[in-house]
Amino acid sequence: MKAPGRGHLYWARLPGDKRRPVLVLSPDARNERAHDVIVAPLTTTLRPSPTHVRLRPREAGAQQASVVACERITTLERAVLDPRPLGGPLSEERLNEVARAVLRAIGVPIGL
């Protein structure tokens, strides 16, 4: 399997959860060398939260309006990801929103 790309969505089965899209957060250099990747799951439960980043339908291949649940970051073995991404990568601007939401989720004060 080709290494998953940062900023891309992939289908994955999270432990104890249903099959759902995940956003790869880890950098490509890490993804190429490690057996696991750092991800945040998507959900279609659109609750407002400072740790959620909303995606529009079809953005990066999302099938419907979703949120990246940045408070649920985890690592997954590369083998549990489908081999092909759902679409192109998220924009750099959207990835920056995700990074800020991850920092909020772990309690790092941000002034952005």
Residue frames as a rotation matrix with the C-alpha (Angstrom) as fourth column:
MET 1
0.580 0.815 0.000 0.00
0.815 -0.580 0.000 0.00
0.000 0.000 -1.000 0.00
LYS 2
-0.198 -0.553 0.809 1.23
0.466 -0.780 -0.419 3.48
0.863 0.294 0.412 -0.87
ALA 3
-0.768 -0.154 -0.621 1.71
0.637 -0.280 -0.718 5.65
-0.064 -0.948 0.313 2.21
PRO 4
0.351 0.936 -0.011 -1.42
0.936 -0.351 0.002 7.62
-0.002 -0.011 -1.000 3.15
GLY 5
-0.414 -0.498 0.762 -1.18
0.598 -0.780 -0.185 11.33
0.686 0.379 0.621 2.40
ARG 6
-0.706 0.123 -0.697 -1.51
0.550 -0.524 -0.650 14.10
-0.445 -0.843 0.302 4.97
GLY 7
-0.675 0.503 -0.540 -4.75
-0.486 -0.853 -0.188 16.02
-0.555 0.135 0.821 4.50
HIS 8
-0.621 0.464 -0.632 -6.51
-0.494 0.394 0.775 13.20
0.609 0.793 -0.016 2.65
LEU 9
0.064 0.733 0.677 -9.63
-0.940 0.272 -0.205 11.32
-0.335 -0.624 0.706 3.77
TYR 10
-0.718 -0.244 -0.652 -9.64
-0.448 0.879 0.164 7.51
0.533 0.410 -0.741 3.87
TRP 11
0.561 0.825 -0.065 -12.18
-0.551 0.431 0.715 4.93
0.618 -0.365 0.696 4.91
ALA 12
-0.667 -0.735 -0.119 -11.09
-0.372 0.467 -0.802 3.09
0.645 -0.491 -0.586 8.08
ARG 13
0.483 0.731 -0.482 -12.54
0.186 0.452 0.873 0.87
0.855 -0.511 0.082 10.78
LEU 14
-0.224 -0.516 0.827 -11.77
-0.709 -0.495 -0.502 2.41
0.668 -0.699 -0.255 14.15
PRO 15
-0.850 -0.117 -0.514 -11.50
0.204 0.826 -0.526 0.03
0.486 -0.552 -0.678 17.12
GLY 16
-0.640 0.664 -0.386 -14.95
0.626 0.161 -0.763 -0.48
-0.444 -0.730 -0.519 18.63
ASP 17
-0.230 0.513 -0.827 -16.52
-0.357 -0.835 -0.419 1.77
-0.905 0.199 0.376 16.00
LYS 18
0.683 0.515 0.517 -18.15
0.334 0.410 -0.849 1.51
-0.649 0.753 0.108 12.62
ARG 19
-0.239 -0.703 0.670 -16.35
0.955 -0.046 0.293 2.07
-0.175 0.709 0.683 9.35
ARG 20
0.797 0.471 -0.379 -15.96
0.427 -0.882 -0.199 5.81
-0.428 -0.004 -0.904 8.86
PRO 21
0.561 -0.627 0.541 -13.81
0.386 -0.380 -0.841 8.34
0.732 0.681 0.029 7.04
VAL 22
0.571 -0.491 -0.658 -10.72
0.627 -0.257 0.735 9.61
-0.530 -0.832 0.161 8.82
LEU 23
0.921 -0.363 0.139 -8.47
-0.205 -0.757 -0.620 12.56
0.331 0.543 -0.772 8.06
VAL 24
0.419 -0.860 -0.290 -4.75
0.869 0.472 -0.146 11.81
0.262 -0.191 0.946 8.04
LEU 25
0.999 -0.046 0.016 -2.96
-0.048 -0.910 0.411 14.38
-0.005 -0.411 -0.912 10.22
SER 26
0.448 -0.891 0.073 0.56
0.270 0.212 0.939 12.97
-0.852 -0.401 0.336 10.39
PRO 27
0.253 -0.427 -0.868 3.18
-0.759 -0.644 0.096 14.36
-0.600 0.635 -0.487 8.02
ASP 28
0.855 0.121 -0.504 3.98
-0.477 0.564 -0.674 12.47
0.203 0.817 0.540 4.82
ALA 29
-0.124 -0.978 -0.169 7.59
-0.711 0.206 -0.673 11.80
0.692 0.037 -0.721 5.90
ARG 30
-0.541 0.012 0.841 6.27
-0.746 0.455 -0.486 9.96
-0.389 -0.890 -0.237 8.98
ASN 31
0.501 0.853 0.147 3.56
-0.656 0.486 -0.578 8.18
-0.565 0.193 0.802 7.02
GLU 32
0.558 -0.352 -0.752 6.18
-0.647 0.383 -0.659 6.76
0.520 0.854 -0.014 4.63
ARG 33
-0.446 -0.885 -0.132 8.28
-0.540 0.384 -0.748 5.28
0.713 -0.262 -0.650 7.44
ALA 34
-0.689 0.214 0.693 5.86
-0.654 0.228 -0.721 4.29
-0.313 -0.950 -0.017 10.19
HIS 35
-0.907 0.407 -0.110 3.41
0.334 0.853 0.401 1.41
0.257 0.327 -0.910 10.30
ASP 36
-0.035 0.919 -0.393 0.73
0.952 -0.089 -0.292 3.67
-0.303 -0.385 -0.872 11.74
VAL 37
-0.553 -0.033 0.833 -0.73
0.436 -0.863 0.255 7.09
0.710 0.504 0.491 10.97
ILE 38
-0.794 0.328 -0.512 -2.19
0.343 -0.455 -0.822 9.84
-0.503 -0.828 0.249 13.12
VAL 39
-0.653 0.652 0.386 -5.83
0.427 -0.104 0.898 10.49
0.625 0.751 -0.210 12.20
ALA 40
-0.798 0.602 -0.009 -9.00
-0.325 -0.444 -0.835 12.29
-0.506 -0.664 0.550 13.28
PRO 41
-0.636 0.609 0.473 -12.36
0.723 0.684 0.091 10.67
-0.268 0.400 -0.876 12.52
LEU 42
-0.864 0.489 0.122 -15.22
-0.354 -0.761 0.544 12.35
0.359 0.427 0.830 10.68
THR 43
-0.646 0.763 -0.029 -18.81
0.586 0.471 -0.659 12.33
-0.488 -0.443 -0.752 11.84
THR 44
-0.612 0.528 0.589 -22.02
0.397 -0.438 0.806 13.51
0.684 0.728 0.059 10.23
THR 45
0.393 0.637 -0.664 -23.39
0.916 -0.206 0.345 14.58
0.083 -0.743 -0.664 13.63
LEU 46
-0.157 -0.461 0.873 -22.97
0.577 -0.760 -0.298 18.31
0.802 0.457 0.386 13.08
ARG 47
0.720 0.345 -0.603 -22.78
0.694 -0.342 0.633 19.63
0.012 -0.874 -0.485 16.64
PRO 48
0.612 -0.532 0.585 -20.99
-0.190 -0.817 -0.544 22.95
0.767 0.222 -0.601 17.05
SER 49
0.844 -0.447 -0.297 -17.77
0.457 0.309 0.834 22.59
-0.281 -0.839 0.465 19.05
PRO 50
0.681 -0.659 -0.320 -14.47
-0.664 -0.740 0.110 24.46
-0.309 0.137 -0.941 19.21
THR 51
-0.319 -0.821 0.473 -12.77
-0.472 0.571 0.672 21.12
-0.822 -0.009 -0.569 18.48
HIS 52
0.192 0.441 0.877 -14.81
0.630 0.630 -0.455 20.37
-0.753 0.639 -0.157 15.33
VAL 53
-0.642 -0.323 -0.696 -14.01
-0.363 -0.671 0.647 21.54
-0.675 0.668 0.313 11.81
ARG 54
0.360 0.901 0.242 -16.92
-0.067 0.284 -0.957 21.42
-0.930 0.329 0.162 9.40
LEU 55
-0.843 -0.530 0.089 -16.42
0.014 0.145 0.989 20.03
-0.538 0.835 -0.115 5.88
ARG 56
-0.076 0.804 -0.589 -18.78
-0.873 -0.339 -0.350 20.70
-0.481 0.488 0.729 3.00
PRO 57
0.639 0.321 0.699 -20.20
0.044 0.892 -0.450 17.84
-0.768 0.319 0.556 0.94
ARG 58
0.894 -0.331 0.303 -17.61
0.407 0.314 -0.858 16.64
0.188 0.890 0.415 -1.59
GLU 59
0.622 -0.735 0.269 -14.78
-0.748 -0.660 -0.074 18.56
0.232 -0.155 -0.960 0.11
ALA 60
-0.393 -0.899 0.195 -11.73
-0.914 0.406 0.026 16.24
-0.103 -0.167 -0.981 -0.10
GLY 61
-0.683 0.168 -0.710 -14.14
-0.244 0.864 0.440 13.47
0.688 0.474 -0.549 -1.09
ALA 62
-0.873 0.457 0.170 -16.50
-0.107 0.161 -0.981 13.72
-0.475 -0.875 -0.092 1.91
GLN 63
-0.739 0.615 0.276 -19.82
0.625 0.471 0.622 12.25
0.252 0.632 -0.732 0.82
GLN 64
0.412 0.881 0.232 -21.92
0.634 -0.459 0.622 14.64
0.655 -0.109 -0.748 2.89
ALA 65
0.292 -0.266 0.919 -21.56
-0.520 -0.850 -0.081 17.55
0.803 -0.454 -0.387 5.30
SER 66
0.533 -0.252 -0.807 -19.33
0.625 0.760 0.176 16.31
0.569 -0.599 0.563 8.10
VAL 67
0.770 -0.446 0.457 -17.10
-0.608 -0.731 0.311 17.46
0.195 -0.517 -0.833 10.91
VAL 68
-0.011 -0.850 -0.526 -13.55
0.092 0.523 -0.847 16.45
0.996 -0.057 0.073 11.73
ALA 69
0.930 0.366 -0.010 -13.71
0.010 0.003 1.000 15.46
0.366 -0.930 -0.001 15.41
CYS 70
0.190 -0.966 0.177 -10.33
-0.264 -0.224 -0.938 16.81
0.946 0.131 -0.297 16.49
GLU 71
0.109 -0.101 0.989 -10.86
-0.994 -0.038 0.106 15.79
0.027 -0.994 -0.104 20.12
ARG 72
0.797 0.260 0.545 -10.77
-0.310 0.951 0.000 12.15
-0.519 -0.169 0.838 18.96
ILE 73
0.343 -0.742 -0.576 -7.29
-0.861 -0.002 -0.509 12.05
0.376 0.671 -0.639 17.38
THR 74
0.666 -0.143 0.732 -5.73
-0.306 0.842 0.444 8.59
-0.680 -0.520 0.517 17.45
THR 75
-0.444 -0.761 -0.473 -3.22
-0.843 0.176 0.508 6.39
-0.303 0.624 -0.720 15.67
LEU 76
0.727 0.622 0.292 -4.25
-0.431 0.744 -0.510 3.57
-0.535 0.245 0.809 13.36
GLU 77
-0.237 -0.729 0.642 -2.24
0.238 0.598 0.766 0.89
-0.942 0.334 0.031 11.64
ARG 78
-0.576 -0.038 -0.816 -1.85
-0.690 -0.513 0.511 1.78
-0.438 0.857 0.269 7.97
ALA 79
-0.992 0.118 -0.049 -3.34
0.075 0.850 0.521 -1.61
0.103 0.513 -0.852 7.10
VAL 80
-0.406 0.903 -0.138 -6.80
0.719 0.222 -0.658 -0.63
-0.564 -0.367 -0.740 8.42
LEU 81
-0.144 0.312 -0.939 -7.08
-0.404 -0.885 -0.232 2.26
-0.903 0.346 0.253 5.93
ASP 82
0.785 0.359 0.506 -8.54
0.367 0.389 -0.845 1.65
-0.500 0.848 0.174 2.49
PRO 83
-0.065 -0.958 0.280 -5.68
0.865 0.085 0.494 1.98
-0.497 0.274 0.823 0.00
ARG 84
-0.494 -0.096 0.864 -7.09
0.700 -0.633 0.330 4.93
0.515 0.769 0.380 -1.94
PRO 85
-0.891 0.191 -0.411 -8.11
0.147 -0.736 -0.660 8.34
-0.429 -0.649 0.628 -0.61
LEU 86
0.009 0.992 0.123 -11.70
0.719 0.078 -0.690 9.51
-0.695 0.095 -0.713 -1.03
GLY 87
0.890 0.240 0.387 -10.58
0.443 -0.649 -0.618 12.58
0.103 0.722 -0.684 -3.01
GLY 88
0.120 -0.858 0.500 -7.94
0.298 -0.449 -0.842 15.25
0.947 0.250 0.202 -3.15
PRO 89
-0.537 -0.404 -0.741 -6.38
0.809 0.004 -0.588 16.78
0.240 -0.915 0.325 -0.04
LEU 90
0.616 0.636 -0.465 -7.96
0.757 -0.641 0.128 19.44
-0.217 -0.430 -0.876 2.11
SER 91
0.582 -0.389 0.714 -6.76
0.178 -0.796 -0.578 22.97
0.794 0.464 -0.394 1.43
GLU 92
-0.489 -0.840 -0.234 -3.89
0.532 -0.075 -0.843 24.34
0.691 -0.537 0.484 3.50
GLU 93
-0.550 0.375 0.746 -6.35
-0.587 -0.809 -0.026 26.81
0.594 -0.452 0.665 5.04
ARG 94
0.570 0.816 -0.094 -8.66
-0.546 0.462 0.699 24.00
0.614 -0.347 0.709 6.15
LEU 95
0.300 -0.547 -0.782 -5.70
0.562 0.763 -0.319 21.97
0.771 -0.344 0.536 7.51
ASN 96
-0.749 -0.541 0.382 -4.71
0.064 -0.633 -0.771 25.03
0.659 -0.553 0.509 9.56
GLU 97
0.010 0.842 0.540 -8.26
-0.830 -0.294 0.474 25.12
0.557 -0.453 0.696 11.01
VAL 98
0.726 0.209 -0.654 -7.87
0.041 0.938 0.345 21.44
0.686 -0.277 0.673 11.93
ALA 99
-0.257 -0.909 -0.329 -4.48
0.546 0.144 -0.825 22.12
0.797 -0.392 0.459 13.58
ARG 100
-0.662 0.069 0.746 -6.00
-0.490 -0.793 -0.361 24.90
0.567 -0.605 0.559 15.70
ALA 101
0.440 0.892 0.105 -8.90
-0.722 0.281 0.632 22.63
0.534 -0.354 0.768 16.71
VAL 102
0.436 -0.389 -0.811 -6.43
0.430 0.882 -0.192 19.87
0.790 -0.266 0.552 17.73
LEU 103
-0.672 -0.719 0.179 -4.53
0.224 -0.427 -0.876 22.39
0.706 -0.549 0.448 19.87
ARG 104
-0.233 0.685 0.691 -7.81
-0.836 -0.504 0.218 23.45
0.497 -0.526 0.690 21.51
ALA 105
0.649 0.560 -0.515 -8.64
-0.306 0.812 0.496 19.79
0.696 -0.164 0.699 22.16
ILE 106
0.224 -0.636 -0.739 -5.39
0.728 0.613 -0.307 19.23
0.648 -0.469 0.600 24.05
GLY 107
0.755 0.269 -0.598 -5.65
0.640 -0.497 0.585 22.50
-0.140 -0.825 -0.548 25.97
VAL 108
-0.431 -0.902 0.016 -2.94
0.869 -0.411 0.274 24.53
-0.241 0.132 0.962 24.25
PRO 109
0.366 0.563 -0.741 -3.90
0.324 -0.824 -0.466 28.21
-0.873 -0.070 -0.483 24.30
ILE 110
-0.343 -0.433 0.834 -3.78
0.933 -0.052 0.356 29.69
-0.111 0.900 0.422 20.83
GLY 111
-0.168 0.222 -0.960 -3.90
0.176 -0.952 -0.251 33.31
-0.970 -0.212 0.121 19.81
LEU 112
-0.951 -0.202 0.233 -4.84
0.244 -0.035 0.969 32.74
-0.187 0.979 0.082 16.18
